[in-house]
Amino acid sequence: MQELNFEWFLFLSLLGITLLFWLIANRWINKRLISFLKKRDLLVIGREKNIIKLAKQILLILCCILLVFFETLLSDAFSINTIKNFELIPSSWFGSGEDGSTSNFKLTIGSLFYLIFIVIISRILITIIRIVLQRIAKTKSWIDEGGRYTIVQLSKYFIYTIAFVIAIQGLGINITFLIAGSAALFVGIGFGLQSILGDVFSGVILLFDGSIKVGDVVEMPSEEICKVEHIFIRTSQLKTLDGKIIIVPNSNLTKENVINWSISEKVTRFHVSVGVAYGSDTQKVKDILYQCALKHPHVEKRRNIAVILEDFGDYSLKFKVFFWARKTWEILNIKSDIRFAIDQAFRQNNIKIPYPQRDLHIVSGMKKRKYQQRYLAWFDILNV
């Protein structure tokens, strides 16, 4: 009993030393790593978050290796295997078969560290893929933000699936029997979670299809303009022009009519409407509208800028100026700048922008009595 207590004390001491090493190194990574790399002229701009994440994950691997080293070093002198094989969840909890055999599943302290090691390795692989793609994107034009995000997400799901299979087998569970035995359960879950599974499959379709990618500007059926921030396995995060984050099920993006402004050549046509007073020089108005749109730095100069006289309104001549712009996410600011320029140009050229007005004729008291007497006389004649 005393020997077993000493083994536990030794194991917990090794665990404490490893944890202390992790805390000190983690603190150094948070405060000094980026400045340390910059002093040595290593390119880290734009990749600070991923580098810190990778460094912390490598640190966890080093801690696991350190723990294994201590265990190997002291295993000859002390029987630490007893601690390592200590069952946190005994196999006897799952009963026995008809032949009296017990389940192969058991969760020991050693298998728990094995699971942690698999998770850390999986996350390191994903972080390495993200950093490599980030580096490729700076030199290659064929991969954009949306493509990079898609590759990372698909790699993440693939690596986690492989890690799950390895972890299940490491716990002594036969994956073939697990799938076969759970077939009926999966069918029941499928019927009960049809909408959720539909969102999941829609998320996979979005990642593979590429019709909507991270960074795209889309117009929802509600005519709200949003930017795609993230595409997860079931939902997507969209950012509105007001800075609000909308959580949208992926099935909404695949089933509904969503307009993707960023697809094709990444330029979109917009317009600004304005009315001028009757009697204004329409040719001068046309030239002013054309120049105001042409001078804006974000308007595409290689595309035609069109000015049309849309209609003869009740109180104004209605004009529209059409232009093409690349920065679709900033379209409200672009339109506002063009309207400011139009207003200033109209003032300089004495062109009026009319507004609805109504003329009121006020009748004085004396005239009012005369009108009343005249109306009464007419009523008397009609009654006769």
Beta strands, then each sheet from edge to edge (+ up, - down):
strand 1: 87-89
strand 2: 107-108
strand 3: 217-219
strand 4: 225-231
strand 5: 235-240
strand 6: 245-249
strand 7: 259-260
strand 8: 268-276
strand 9: 306-312
strand 10: 317-325
sheet 1: 1+ 2-
sheet 2: 6+ 5- 4+ 3- 7+
sheet 3: 8+ 10- 9+
end
